[in-house]
Amino acid sequence: MSYFPSTAPIPEPTIDDGEFWEYCAKHELRVQACTACGRLRFPPKPRCPECLSEETTWERLPGTGSVYTYTVVYNVVEPGLRGIDPYNIVVVSLDGTDGLHMISNVLDIEEDALTIGMPLAVAWDTQGGFDLPRFRRA
């Protein structure tokens, strides 16, 4: 079930983020970890920005975080999202990553209840054959 309409845009996996979406299908929130220097990175990239290594593994995260910042969309421009306004777009500080962020949405919350620093937990939302990492208030 999805909280967004079936007309909403869905991911188009690339060579860099294909594994991320495979883990999402298993309801595992993971980020790349450089096997040379250990640096975590998100979004996925072909090389480590620290040491330029191409060697990587995928580290599982606890699936929690907090609201770093957010906005509320009242005038929807994306045709596939019309009819669900207002909706929120949230930048989530991911726990266990030393500062990585993910753009997502917080489900089941009134827009005026969102606050900076609010604790969140991942909530999987199936849409167009993808399991998307969205969040709920923890």
C-alpha positions as CSV (number, residue, x, y, z in Angstrom):
1,M,0.0,0.0,0.0
2,S,1.2,3.5,-0.7
3,Y,0.3,6.8,0.8
4,F,1.0,8.5,-2.5
5,P,-1.0,8.1,-5.7
6,S,-0.2,5.4,-8.2
7,T,0.7,8.3,-10.6
8,A,3.6,9.5,-8.4
9,P,7.1,9.2,-9.8
10,I,9.0,6.0,-9.0
11,P,12.8,5.4,-8.8
12,E,14.8,4.6,-11.9
13,P,17.7,2.5,-10.5
14,T,21.1,3.1,-11.9
15,I,24.4,1.2,-11.7
16,D,25.3,3.3,-8.6
17,D,22.1,2.9,-6.6
18,G,20.7,-0.5,-7.9
19,E,21.9,-2.3,-4.8
20,F,20.3,0.3,-2.5
21,W,16.9,-0.5,-4.1
22,E,17.5,-4.3,-3.8
23,Y,18.1,-3.8,0.0
24,C,15.0,-1.7,0.2
25,A,13.0,-4.5,-1.3
26,K,14.2,-6.6,1.7
27,H,13.2,-3.7,4.1
28,E,16.8,-3.0,4.9
29,L,18.0,0.6,5.0
30,R,21.7,0.5,3.9
31,V,24.4,2.9,2.8
32,Q,27.6,2.4,1.0
33,A,30.8,1.9,3.1
34,C,34.2,2.3,1.6
35,T,36.2,-0.9,2.1
36,A,39.5,1.1,1.8
37,C,38.9,3.9,4.4
38,G,35.6,3.0,6.0
39,R,33.8,6.2,5.1
40,L,30.0,5.9,4.8
41,R,28.3,7.6,1.9
42,F,24.8,8.4,0.7
43,P,23.5,8.8,-1.9
44,P,25.4,6.0,-3.6
45,K,28.4,7.0,-5.7
46,P,30.9,5.1,-7.9
47,R,33.9,6.3,-5.8
48,C,34.6,7.2,-2.3
49,P,34.9,11.0,-2.0
50,E,37.5,10.6,0.8
51,C,40.1,8.2,-0.8
52,L,38.6,7.7,-4.4
53,S,38.4,3.9,-3.9
54,E,35.8,2.1,-6.0
55,E,35.6,-0.8,-3.5
56,T,32.5,-0.7,-1.4
57,T,30.2,-2.7,0.8
58,W,26.7,-1.9,2.1
59,E,26.3,-1.2,5.9
60,R,22.9,-1.8,7.4
61,L,21.5,1.2,9.4
62,P,19.2,1.0,12.5
63,G,16.4,2.7,10.4
64,T,16.1,5.7,12.8
65,G,17.0,9.3,12.6
66,S,15.7,12.8,13.1
67,V,14.3,15.7,11.1
68,Y,17.2,17.9,10.0
69,T,14.9,20.3,8.0
70,Y,11.7,20.1,6.1
71,T,9.3,21.9,3.8
72,V,5.6,21.6,3.2
73,V,4.4,21.6,-0.4
74,Y,1.0,23.3,-0.9
75,N,1.1,24.0,-4.6
76,V,2.0,20.8,-6.4
77,V,3.8,21.1,-9.7
78,E,4.5,17.4,-10.3
79,P,1.4,16.2,-12.2
80,G,1.7,12.7,-10.6
81,L,1.3,14.2,-7.1
82,R,-1.6,16.4,-7.7
83,G,-4.4,15.9,-5.3
84,I,-2.4,15.0,-2.2
85,D,-1.3,18.5,-1.3
86,P,-0.2,19.5,1.2
87,Y,2.6,17.0,1.7
88,N,6.0,17.2,3.4
89,I,9.5,16.8,2.1
90,V,11.9,16.0,4.9
91,V,15.7,15.8,5.2
92,V,16.4,13.1,7.7
93,S,19.7,12.9,9.7
94,L,20.4,9.1,9.6
95,D,21.4,7.6,13.0
96,G,24.7,5.6,12.9
97,T,26.2,7.5,10.0
98,D,28.0,10.5,11.5
99,G,26.0,13.1,9.5
100,L,24.5,11.4,6.4
101,H,21.1,12.7,5.3
102,M,18.3,11.3,3.2
103,I,15.4,13.1,1.5
104,S,12.1,11.4,2.3
105,N,8.6,12.1,3.7
106,V,7.1,11.7,7.2
107,L,3.8,9.7,7.0
108,D,0.8,10.0,9.2
109,I,1.5,13.4,10.5
110,E,-0.1,16.8,10.2
111,E,2.2,19.3,8.6
112,D,2.1,21.7,11.5
113,A,3.3,18.9,13.9
114,L,6.7,18.5,12.1
115,T,9.6,19.9,14.1
116,I,13.3,20.1,13.7
117,G,15.0,17.3,15.7
118,M,11.8,15.1,15.8
119,P,12.9,11.5,16.2
120,L,11.9,9.2,13.3
121,A,11.8,5.6,12.3
122,V,11.8,4.1,8.8
123,A,8.4,3.1,7.5
124,W,8.4,1.1,4.2
125,D,5.9,2.4,1.6
126,T,5.3,0.2,-1.5
127,Q,4.8,2.2,-4.7
128,G,5.1,1.0,-8.3
129,G,6.8,-2.2,-7.3
130,F,9.4,-0.4,-5.1
131,D,9.6,-0.4,-1.3
132,L,10.5,3.2,-0.5
133,P,12.1,4.3,2.8
134,R,9.7,6.8,4.3
135,F,9.5,7.7,8.0
136,R,7.1,8.0,10.9
137,R,7.4,9.8,14.2
138,A,9.3,7.5,16.5
